[in-house]
Amino acid sequence: MELTIGTQLERPEQVARLAAGRFNRHTFWCGQSGSGKTYALGVVLEQLLLATELPLLVLDPNADFTRMHETRSSGNPDAVAAIAGADIRVLHSTRIGGERLHTAFIDLSAASKAAVLQLDPIADADEYNVLLHVDGDHRRFTNESFLASLRDSGDPGQARLARRIENLEVLDWELWSRGATSVTEIVDQRPAVTVLDLGGFAHPAEPKVAALSVFEHLWNTRESRRPVLIVIDEAHNLCPPDPATAVERALTDRIIQVAAEGRKFGLWLLLSTQRPTKIHPNVLSQCDNLGLMRMNAPRDLAELADVFGFVPEELLGRAASFAQGQALFAGGFISEPTLVQMGERITEEGGSDVRVPLRPAP
């Protein structure tokens, strides 16, 4: 099965196609700001939705894909009808109403719970040990009675853990499910598309914990070998080369694990970002497919030439002169490196540019 994504740039009478079956390898998608990267990524995701039964899990920090269930009247009627009838779930954090993006503290591993609470197993040994042995109480972690039970226990370690939780204000996070449906439960239902709207949380760790819970769950259930394409837009936010916090390190380690070992279990990545140097090298090095839009920086083009050695450097160099919506595709999902003019979207883009307000002409 092939995905029609546009026309060949140098032979506009020829359509450009990607092999749907070769998204079982990790894909790197990049282009500088203004290149049309997010819009073009939407074209490919729409075609995957139409041509395959591969569930798409989209980690969306800027609400760019939160309107994937809304079709454009200008689209092909059959395609519009197919998308309108698809099971597309958008879990919101930036908009009022609709399904909310939640996860449960109890679903996190012990190491991830400790990362959320900024606990070191050696430096904070007593508190860490308490965390390991209150598994039954984790079900009511977001309930004030949990803190009261720690404070009233008479145990110094439990009292310190209570103060830590209170000082970090972790109980105030909107992310916690508090008995509502969690994101991992929805992922297990395998909708055609699940969009995680990550951009609306007050605490900077919340979107990363949401992503961490999903990656842990997918890894823990990997033996089911149920394929899923994990799309990470603005991927530098979730797997940077130098993660700074405990949560960032835990999440980056999970993404590296999936990049290195996930393919054989059906866990496939599509990473989108502005620059290859902003992605952890142990993730980038595992990518076999490349989608490249306009990119001017010589350092970034040199990095791509090193990672994707099968792409002629002359073609990589042409990325500096790409107009908006033009791209280079190379790797297993296309027969040969090809320059492409991307086609039109069928669904609405959620995060289009804000226009400059102009005065009416005199």
Secondary structure as the mmCIF struct_conf table of DSSP 4:
data_model
#
loop_
_struct_conf.conf_type_id
_struct_conf.id
_struct_conf.beg_label_comp_id
_struct_conf.beg_label_asym_id
_struct_conf.beg_label_seq_id
_struct_conf.end_label_comp_id
_struct_conf.end_label_asym_id
_struct_conf.end_label_seq_id
STRN STRN1 GLU A 2 GLN A 8
BEND BEND1 LEU A 9 GLU A 10
TURN_TY1_P TURN_TY1_P1 PRO A 12 GLU A 13
BEND BEND2 GLN A 14 GLN A 14
STRN STRN2 VAL A 15 ALA A 19
HELX_RH_3T_P HELX_RH_3T_P1 ALA A 20 ASN A 24
BEND BEND3 ARG A 25 ARG A 25
STRN STRN3 THR A 27 CYS A 30
TURN_TY1_P TURN_TY1_P2 SER A 33 GLY A 34
BEND BEND4 SER A 35 SER A 35
HELX_RH_AL_P HELX_RH_AL_P1 LYS A 37 ALA A 51
STRN STRN4 LEU A 56 ASP A 60
TURN_TY1_P TURN_TY1_P3 PRO A 61 ASN A 62
BEND BEND5 ALA A 63 PHE A 65
TURN_TY1_P TURN_TY1_P4 THR A 66 HIS A 69
STRN STRN5 THR A 71 THR A 71
TURN_TY1_P TURN_TY1_P5 SER A 73 SER A 74
BEND BEND6 GLY A 75 GLY A 75
HELX_RH_AL_P HELX_RH_AL_P2 PRO A 77 ALA A 84
TURN_TY1_P TURN_TY1_P6 GLY A 85 GLY A 85
BEND BEND7 ALA A 86 ALA A 86
STRN STRN6 ILE A 88 LEU A 91
STRN STRN7 HIS A 92 HIS A 92
BEND BEND8 SER A 93 GLY A 98
STRN STRN8 ARG A 100 ARG A 100
STRN STRN9 THR A 103 THR A 103
HELX_RH_3T_P HELX_RH_3T_P2 PHE A 105 ASP A 107
BEND BEND9 LEU A 108 LEU A 108
HELX_RH_AL_P HELX_RH_AL_P3 ALA A 110 VAL A 116
TURN_TY1_P TURN_TY1_P7 LEU A 117 GLN A 118
TURN_TY1_P TURN_TY1_P8 PRO A 121 ASP A 124
HELX_RH_AL_P HELX_RH_AL_P4 ALA A 125 LEU A 132
TURN_TY1_P TURN_TY1_P9 HIS A 133 HIS A 133
HELX_RH_3T_P HELX_RH_3T_P3 ASP A 135 ARG A 140
TURN_TY1_P TURN_TY1_P10 PHE A 141 THR A 142
BEND BEND10 ASN A 143 ASN A 143
HELX_RH_AL_P HELX_RH_AL_P5 GLU A 144 ARG A 151
TURN_TY1_P TURN_TY1_P11 ASP A 152 SER A 153
HELX_RH_AL_P HELX_RH_AL_P6 PRO A 156 LEU A 168
TURN_TY1_P TURN_TY1_P12 GLU A 169 GLU A 169
HELX_RH_3T_P HELX_RH_3T_P4 VAL A 170 ASP A 172
TURN_TY1_P TURN_TY1_P13 GLU A 174 LEU A 175
STRN STRN10 TRP A 176 TRP A 176
TURN_TY1_P TURN_TY1_P14 ARG A 178 GLY A 179
BEND BEND11 ALA A 180 ALA A 180
HELX_LH_PP_P HELX_LH_PP_P1 THR A 181 SER A 182
HELX_RH_AL_P HELX_RH_AL_P7 VAL A 183 ASP A 188
TURN_TY1_P TURN_TY1_P15 GLN A 189 GLN A 189
BEND BEND12 ALA A 192 ALA A 192
STRN STRN11 VAL A 193 ASP A 197
TURN_TY1_P TURN_TY1_P16 GLY A 199 GLY A 200
BEND BEND13 ALA A 202 HIS A 203
TURN_TY1_P TURN_TY1_P17 PRO A 204 ALA A 205
HELX_RH_AL_P HELX_RH_AL_P8 GLU A 206 ASN A 220
TURN_TY1_P TURN_TY1_P18 THR A 221 THR A 221
HELX_RH_3T_P HELX_RH_3T_P5 ARG A 222 SER A 224
STRN STRN12 VAL A 228 ILE A 232
TURN_TY1_P TURN_TY1_P19 ASP A 233 GLU A 234
HELX_RH_3T_P HELX_RH_3T_P6 ALA A 235 ASN A 237
TURN_TY1_P TURN_TY1_P20 LEU A 238 LEU A 238
BEND BEND14 CYS A 239 CYS A 239
BEND BEND15 PRO A 241 ASP A 242
BEND BEND16 THR A 245 THR A 245
HELX_RH_AL_P HELX_RH_AL_P9 ALA A 246 GLU A 261
HELX_RH_3T_P HELX_RH_3T_P7 ARG A 263 PHE A 265
TURN_TY1_P TURN_TY1_P21 GLY A 266 GLY A 266
STRN STRN13 LEU A 267 THR A 273
BEND BEND17 GLN A 274 GLN A 274
HELX_RH_3T_P HELX_RH_3T_P8 PRO A 276 LYS A 278
BEND BEND18 ILE A 279 ILE A 279
HELX_RH_AL_P HELX_RH_AL_P10 PRO A 281 LEU A 284
TURN_TY1_P TURN_TY1_P22 SER A 285 GLN A 286
STRN STRN14 ASN A 289 LEU A 292
HELX_RH_AL_P HELX_RH_AL_P11 PRO A 298 VAL A 307
TURN_TY1_P TURN_TY1_P23 GLY A 309 PHE A 310
BEND BEND19 VAL A 311 VAL A 311
HELX_RH_AL_P HELX_RH_AL_P12 GLU A 313 GLY A 317
HELX_RH_3T_P HELX_RH_3T_P9 ARG A 318 SER A 321
HELX_LH_PP_P HELX_LH_PP_P2 PHE A 322 ALA A 323
TURN_TY1_P TURN_TY1_P24 GLN A 324 GLY A 325
STRN STRN15 GLN A 326 ALA A 330
BEND BEND20 GLY A 331 GLY A 331
TURN_TY1_P TURN_TY1_P25 GLY A 332 PHE A 333
BEND BEND21 ILE A 334 GLU A 336
STRN STRN16 THR A 338 MET A 342
BEND BEND22 ILE A 346 ILE A 346
STRN STRN17 THR A 347 THR A 347
BEND BEND23 GLY A 350 GLY A 351
HELX_LH_PP_P HELX_LH_PP_P3 SER A 352 PRO A 357
HELX_LH_PP_P HELX_LH_PP_P4 ARG A 359 ALA A 361
#
